[in-house]
Amino acid sequence: TPLPGPLLHVFILFFVVACSWPLTRMFVVYNVSSGQKRNQFKYVFLAFFLAFSAAIIHFSPMYTGLGEPFPHDILLIITMATLSYAVIKYKVLEIDTVVHRTVLWVLTLMILILPLGLVFGFFSNFIFSLPSIILAALITGILLVFLKYYNYLKPRIDHLFRRRKYDYQDILVEMPSRIGSSLDLKLLTVNLFKELKDVLYVRNAVLLTKPPEKDEFTEFSSIGYQNLEQQSLPKEKDLIRSVANNAVKWLAVNHKVLEKEQVEVDPQYAEIKKDALDIFYKNSLELLIPLTIQDRIIGVLGLGKKENLQPYRIKDIELLENIGQQIGITVDNALHHGDIVDKERISEELRLGRDIQTSLLPQISPIIPHLILEGFMQPAKEIGGDYYDFIKLSDKDDLGIVIGDVSGKGVSAGLCMAMAKTAIHIFAKKDISPKVTLNQINKVLNQHMGGEKFMTMLYLIWQVEKSTLKYSSAGHEHILVYRKATDKIERIQSGGTMLGIMPDINSYLEEHNIKLFSSDKIILYTDGVTEAVDNQKKRYGLDRLENTFQKHRDDSAKNIMQAVKEDVYAFMGTFPQADDITLVVLEAKE
């Protein structure tokens, strides 16, 4: 048994290192793969393990001095069987591609390498008698000729072999479905370029898209320009940047392919000739294909020359015009898919924000002596700016009642509302008067909002021992009080000025008291109630609110709130809610 020399050690080390890199890359892809692709990798890994095991067994006698522990030929047979099963069952390799490459190399060997071999056979003595420098130069020259010949031969063999797989009618029907299986525009473009190279042998191509609500075309993706740069062709693509370009206008109106050769010689293109040729030459393109949907142009596909330098035929042009219309739909779907995903993400974030804001409102009405409370808030958008709350004060039975309305709607109003809630909970616990509390909240909002947001607020303290509401208002709506003794409703103008506009509003604030007797009731509301609008743009108004209150005056606080809510929404009908709607109903009891 021969003993291993140092070169064998080097070879084995090189083999292990060389195999480790592709295996590592394959394992990374395997981890993110699924379905058939994952099964493909499993069998490739198994085949590699079997082949590697066969190699170890084959070389083991050199290190152990013993015979092979197991015939390595059997492992090689199992390896080939495993790969064959993977090819048939899971399509690890495309058979036509394997045959195609085999044919390419066989033809190359037959046409170039075999003749060279014959020459070397007849003139070997002369060739190997040449000085080493001349011999090296000769071999280098032969390799360069071989590479040039291979590049020349490849597209022609491609044309002869792969063209059988494709039929123009099949392409017309199947290409959009083949490239459109994904709504990822990047993946879609990769598939599109691959199809174009396989079918038409396109050397370079560029896709320009006009995103929704944009006026400019921008390059989304390109292929083949790196090779063009190496051939001293334009190094920077001067792409279409404006829909005002005359060539783009022509594409948008006519939905026809623009061909460079036709534009150069046909008088019908005189008006767009300058702009079109500018695009063609600066971008190394032969065709401009409009990607359209209905009457809109949403993209432009530019194709360069073919690898075999054959011109585009009339059949090619007709095919590409039809494909452009079909691909336009696919590209448009992909363009809007990103917007849809973004909107869904934003919608989910707003829904979460709404849930958080709802959790800031009272979840249940507190039970306190001599007063029943009910509250309701319905934002016009996902996140609203209205606010109501019930705040337990110190260790007494007294209760803070607050209702407020931030200017505007949406996220900024919701943030202002959350800030106001935090502030009022801090200051209300200090057992200070409603007027002082509102002035302190005003300072916080003014400092952090800088006067850009303002808020109306009504803050009341229910004094259990006195059965009295002490309150102060910062520009909020009227207070409606139903008196059981007189069977009438009083309107009380709350007064004051809004929070957040100026640093100090103490001089604008006042304090008042409302004495309540058994069965007296109060409605507090925001302007989303009185300013609700119907289909004729009429407002709900304070009078209607008062009439509804009067009609249900003998109902419980909960039923009064429900009746007002139902009446407001019945009044609006199908007209969308324009502002947040908030109600708080109080009922005094013995």
N, C-alpha and C positions, 0 to 999 in steps of 0.2 A: 504494500500500500504506500503510495507516494506521500511524503510529508509536506505539510503546507509551508510555503515560503513567505517572505515578507510581503510580496506583491499580492498574494491571496488575501492576507489580512487587510491590506489597504483596499482591495476590491470589495471585500465583505463590508468594511466600514462605510465605503462610498455607497454601496447598495442600500444599506440600512438608512443612511441619511437621505439618499435620493427618494426612497419610498416613504419616509416619514412625512415629508412636506405635503405631497398630494393626499396622503391618507388623512392628515390633520385637516386639510381644507375640505375633504369629502365628509369628514365627521361633523364639521361645523354646519355644512349644508344639510346633512342628515338630521341634525337636531331640530332644524326649523322646517323639515319636510313632513309630508303626510301622504297617506294613500299609496298610490302606485309608485310614486317617486321614492318613498321611504323603503318600500319592498325592493326596489332596484338596488338601492345602496346596501341593503342587508345581504343580498346575494353577491354583490361585488366584494364586500368585506369577507364573506365566507370563502369565495374563490381565492382571494388573496391569501387568506390564512392557510388554505389547503396547499397553495403553490409554495408559500414560504416554508411550510412544514416539509414539503417534498424536497426543497433545496437543503434544509438542515439535515434531513435524513441522508441525502445523497453525499453531502460533504462530511458527515459524521465519522466515517472510517478514517479520514485523514487525521482526526484529533483523538479518536479513541483507540485506534488500532484494531478495532473489531469490525465485523461486517455490518451491513445495514440492518437496523433493528426491525425494519418494515420496508417492503419494496416501495421505493418512491414512485415507480411507474404507475402503481395503482392510484396513488394520490393525484398524480397528474391526470389520469383518466377521469377521476371523480371531479377534479377541477374543471375539466372541459365539459363534463356532463352538467355541472352546476351552472356554468356560464351559458350553455346551450338552453337549459331550462329557463334561465332568466331572460334570455333573448326572446324565446318563444312566448313565455307566459307573461312577462312584465315589460317586454319591448325595451330592454336595456340598450340595445343598438338598433338603429334603423337598417334593416337588411339592404334596402336599396342604396343607402349611403355607403355601406361597407362594400357592396358590389361596385358601386360607382368609383370609389377610391381605388379599389383593386384594378378595375379596368384602366383607370388613369395611369397607375404605376406600371402595369403590364405594357400598355402602349408606349409609355415613356422608355421603358427598358428595351422594348423591341426596336423603336425608331432611333434611339440615341445611344443607349448604353451598349447594346449588342454590337452595333457597327463599330463603336469605339473599342470594344473588346476584341473584335476581329483584327482591327488595326494594330492593337497592342500585341496580339498573338503573332502576327507576321513580322512586326518590326520591334519585337521586344528587345532583341540584342542591341539594336541601334539606340532605342529609347533609353535603356538603362545604362548605356555607355556615355550618355550625355552628362556634363558636369551637374552637380547637385543643384546649383542655383537655377540653371536653365530648366532642369527637370521639375523643380518646384514651381517655376513660372508657368511651365506648360500645364501642369496639373491644375494650378489656380485658374488659368484661362479656360480649361475644359469645364471646371465647376461653374464659372460665370456663364459660359455658354449654356450649360445645362439648366441653370436657374432661369435664364431668359427664355429658353425654349419651354420650360415647364410653365412659366407664367403665360406664354403665348398659347400653349396647348390646352391648358386647364379650361378656360371658358368655352372653347370649341367642343371639348369632350362633355362639359356640362350641358352644352346646348343639345348635343346629340343624344345624351343619355337621359338627363332629367326632363327634357321637354316631353318625353313620353308620359311622364306622370301628370302632366298638366294639359288641360284643354281650355281654350278661352272661355267657353260657356261655363265650364266647371268653376273657373276662377271667378267669373262674374257672380255666380250664385253663392260660392262657398267662402270667398275671401273675407267679406265683412264678418261672417260668423266665426271664422278662424281667428281673426285678430280681435274680435269684439267680446271675447269671453270674460274680459276683465274691465271694470270701470276705472281702473288705475290708468291714467293717461300715459304715464311713463312706460308701463308694461305694454299697453296697446301700441305705442309707437315702436317699441322694440320688435313686436310681432309684425307690424306693418313693414318696417324696413327689411326684416328677414324675408318676408314673402316677396317683396320687390326684387331683392337680390337673387332669390331662388328662381323666380319666374322670368324676370327681364334682365338679370345680371347687371343691375344698376350699380355704377361705380361710386357715386356719391348722391346723397339726397338730403333735403332739409324740410322740416315741418314747421310752419309758422301758424300760430293760432291767435285768435282775437278773443280773449277772455270775456265773459259776460259783463256788460255795462262798461266795456273799455273801447276806446276809439283807435287803438294802435295794434298792429300786428307785431308780435315778438317771436323770436326763435324759441321754439320749445325743445327741439332736438334735431340733431343732424348726424350723418354717418358718412365716412369716407373722406372727409376733408383733410385729415392728417396725412393720408397718402398723397393727396393732391399737393399739399404744401411741400412734400419732399420732391415733387416734380416741378418746383418753381412756379406753380400756379398761384393764384391769389391767396395770400396768407390770412387775410381777415375777410370774412364774408360780410358784404355790405347789404344787409337784409332790408326787406320792406318794413318801413316804420309807420306809415300813415295810410289810412283808408282813402285819403285824397289822391293817392297815386293813380294816374290814368289807367295803367295796366290793371290795377286791382279793381277799379271801377268797371272796366270792361269784363273782367272775370265774373264780377258780381252780377252784371246784367245778363251776360250771354251764357254763363254756365258752361263754357267750352274750354278745352285745353288750348293753351298758347304754346306754339312750337317756334323755336328760335329761327329755324330756316325759313318758315313761312312768313314770320314777321319781317325778316330781312328783305324779302322779295315781293310780297303781296301788297298791292296798293291799299287794300281795305284796312290795313293796320297802320296807315299813315299817322293817324292822330295819336296813337299810343306807341308808335315805333320807338321813339327816343327813350321813354320810361321803361318799356319792356326790355329793350336791348341792354339798357343800363343794368337791369336786374340780372339778365341772362349772363352777361360777360363778367360782371363783378362777383358773381356767385358760382361761376362755372356750371351753369345749368343749361339744359336743352329743352325742358318742358316745364310749364307752370300749370298745375292742376287745381282748379277751385274745389274746395270742400264746402258744399252748400247744404242747407236744410231749408226746404220750402224756397223762399225768395231771398234768404239771408246767406251771406258768405261768412263762414265762421273759421275758415282756415285756408292756407295755400300750401300745397305740396309741390316742392321743386325737385326735379330729377336731373341728374347729370348724365354724362355719356354712359353707354354700356361698356362692360369690361372687355367685350369682344369687338368694341368699336363699330358695331353694326348700327345703322340708323334705326330710329323708331318707325315701325311700319304703320300703315293706315289702321290695321287691325289693332295694334297697340294703342293708338290714340282713341279709337272708339271704346276699347275696353276701359281705358283710364278715365274717360268721361263718365261712364256708367259707375265705375268704382268710386269716383270722387263724390257722386251723389249719395252712394250708400255709406261710404266711410264718414261722410259729413255728419250723418245721424249718430254714428257710433262715437265720433270725436265730441260732438255736442253733448251727448249723454255723459261722457267722461268729464268734460269741462264743468258741467253743472253738478256732477256728482260731488266734487269737492265742496261746492257751495252748500249742497244739501247736508253733507257731513258736518260742515262748520255750523250750519243753522241748527242741526240736531244737537250738536255739542253745546252751543249757546243756549238752546232751549232747555237742555238738561240742567245746565248751570243755573238758569233763571228759575227753573222748577225747584231746584235745591234751595236757591235763595228765598223763594216764596215759602217753602216749608219752614226754613229757619225763621223768617219774619212772622209767620203764623204762630210759631212756637213762642214768640215774644209777647203775644196777646194772651189775655186771661183764658185759661183752658176751662175753668168752671167759675161760676159766680160765687163770691164769698157769702157766707151766712153771718149776718151781723144783726144786732138788735134793731128792730123797728124800721128796717129798710130792705126792700127786695130789689135786686139789680139784674139787668139783662143787657148783653152787648153783642154787637154784630159788626163785622167789617168784611167787605168784598172789594178787592182791588180791581181796577180797570185793566191793568196789565199784570204780568206775572208777579211783579213786585210793586207794592203801592206805597203811598206816602201818608195815608191816614193812620191814626193811632188812637187807641183807647186803652185804659188800664184801671185797675182797682188796686190800691196800695194800702196795706195794713200799716198803721202808724203806731210806733212805739209799743207799749204794753197795754194801751187803752183799747176800747172798742171802736174808737174813731177810725174813719176810713177815708183815704184820699181817692178821688174820682177824677180822671183826666180824659179829655178828648182833644185831639189836635189834627191839623191838616197841613202837610208840607206843600209848598208850591211845586207844581209839576208832578211828574209821575216817573216810574222806572227806578233804575238802580240808585241814582243819586238821591232821589226822594226817600228811598228805603234806607239809605245810609244815614241821612239826616234824621229820619224817624228813630232809628236805633240809637243814635247819639242822644236825642231828646229823652228817650226812655231811660237810658243810663243816668243822665243828669238828674231827672226828676226823682228817680229812686234814691239817689244820693241826698239830694236837698230835702225831700219830703220827710226823710227819717230824722232830720234835725229838729223837728217839731217847731218849724217856723211858719209864718203866715203864708197864705196863697200868693199874696202880692210879692213878698220877698222871694218866694220860691221861683215865681215866673221871671223875676228880674235876674236871678242867678242863672237860670237856664238860658236866658237871652244872652248873657255874657259868654257862656260856653259856645253857643251856636255862632255868635258873631265872630268870636276869636278863630274858630275852626273853619267856618264857611265863608268868612270875609264878606258877608253881605250878599253873596251870590244866590243863596237860598234863604227863604224866610218861612215862618211857620205860624199859623194861628193856633191858639191853645186856650182851653177853658179848664181851670183847675179848681175843684171843689173839695171841701173837707166836711164830711158828715159828722156832726157833733151829736153823739148819741144822747147825752144827758139833756141837751137843749132841743133835740129833734130839729136841728137847724143846719142848713148848708151854708157855710161861709165860702165865698168864691171870689176869684179874680179872673179877668178875661184879657187875653192878648189878641184882640181883633177877631174873636171867633163869632160864630153865628148866634142868632137869637136863642133864648131859652124859653121853651114852651111849658107852662105850668097849668095843670088842670086842678081846679079847686072843687072838691066834692061839695063843700058847703054852698057854693053859689052855682054849681054846675056849669062853670064857665072856664075858658082857657085864657090865661094871661100870656102876653108876649113880653119878654124882658130883653131889651137890647143889651148885649153883654159888654160892649165897649172895649177900650184899650187899643193898643197898637201891636203890630205883629212882632214876633221874636226873630232876632238875627239881623235886622236891618241896621241898627245902630248899637253902639257899645252899652249904653245905659238908657233904659226906658222907664225907670222908676216913677218919673213924674207923669207918665202917661197911664199908669196903672191905678186901679181903684179896687177897693174891697167892699163887698156887699153881703147881706144875709138873706136867705130865703127860709122862712119858717114853714115847716110841713106838718100837716095834721093827717090823721088816719084816712087812708084811701086817696089822698092827694097823689098826683102822678106828674112826672117830668119826662120830657123827651129832649135829649141832646143829639145833635146831628152835625154832619159836615156838609159842605156845599154840593157834594156829589148827589145828595138827596134832592135839594130844591132846584138844582140846575140840571137835573136829568132831562133829556130831550127826547121827544117822540119823532115819528117819521115826518111830521109837518114842521119840525124845528121849534115846536112850542115847549116851554119849560114847565116842569112839574110845579114849582113855585111854593112859597111859604103858605099861601092860602089853602092850597090843596092838602098840604101836610097837616095843617091845623084842622081842616074838615075831616080828614081821615082819623085824626086823633080824637076829635069830638064824637065821631060815629062809634068808636070803639072804647070810649072813656071808661065804661064799666067793666071792660075785660081785664084780665091779669096783665102784668108787665110783659110777660113772655108772649101772650097773644097779641098785645098791642104792637110789639116789635115785629111780629110775624105779619100782621095785617098791613102795617106801613110798608114793609119790605115787598110784599106781594103787590100792593097798589102801585108802588114805584115801578116795578118791573113790568106790570101790566100796562102802565102808561107808556113806557118806552117801546113796548112791542118788539118788533124786529130790529129797531134801531140800536146800534152797538153802544155799550156803556162807555161813556167818555171820561168819567172821573170815578175815583174810589168812593164807595158808599159805606158810611159808618153810622150806626145808631146806638145810643145808650138810653135805656128806659129805667126810670126809678119809680118805685111805689112805696109810699109810707104806710106803715101798719102799726097797730097798737102793740 
